[in-house]
């Protein structure tokens, strides 16, 4: 039992060293910040992964994008992706 516990602890330590997080902010236009935001996310395990700017803007009904936040979180062999956009809503 102690050997199994030791192997599990070692596995968690190795996984912790392989994990990372990358965050990138980009100003894409001179549009005002606005009060709308949209998010598109998914996992590398999803074959139909779509975390595009267009999907994030559509989900948040953002008409004019002002900023973009793109995040990648890696957990060993599985990665999670998220794109968040802010801007103004259509019609404002």
N, C-alpha and C positions, 0 to 999 in steps of 0.2 A: 504494500500500500504506500509506503514512503517513497518508493521508486516512482510510482505513478504520480504522486503529488509533486515530486521533484521535476518530472518531465512536463507536467502541466505548467508549473511555475516558469520553467525555462522557455516553454512555448510562448507564454504571455510576454516575457521579457523580449524575446526575439521579435514578436509581433509589434511591440511598442517601439523598438528601434526601426522597424520597417515603415511605421506609420508616419505620415507627414501631412501638412496642411499648407496650401498655397492660396493666398488671397490677392487679387489684382483689382485695383480701381482704375477706371479709365473715364475721362471726360470726353464724350463723343461729339457734343455739339455745344453751341452757345445758348441753347434753349434754357428757359428758367427751370428751376428745380421742380416746381409743381407739387401737387399733393397726391399723385397717383403712383403706384408701384406695382410691378408684376414680377412673378417668379416662375422659372421653369427649372425643373430638376429631374435627376434620374440616377440610376446606378449602372455600372459597367456590365452588370449581369442582365440588363434589359436589351434585347436585340433591336428594339425600335427606339433607341435613345434619342431624344430631341430636347436639347436644352439651349436652343437658339435664342437670339435677341428677338426675333419675330414672334416666337411662341410666348416668351415672357411678356412682351408688350401686348400681345393679344389677350393673354389671361388676365392682365391688369387693366385692360382697356386704355393703355397708354398710347396717345396719338403722337406726341413729340417727345422723343427720348432725350434726356439731358445727361444722365450718368448710368454707368454700367458697373456692376460688381460681379465678378466671376470667381467662384470658389471651387477648388478641387480638394477633396479629402480622401486620402489613400489609407486603406486598412489592409496592409499586406497585398493580396492579389485583387481585392475588391476596391473600386474607387466610386465615390459619389460626386456628382457634378451639380452645380447650381449657378444659374444666371439670374441676377436680379436687376431690373431696370427701374429708373425713376423718371418722372416727367409730368406732362400735363395730360389730362383726360381729353378725349375727343369732344369737341364742341365748346371748350373753354378757352 
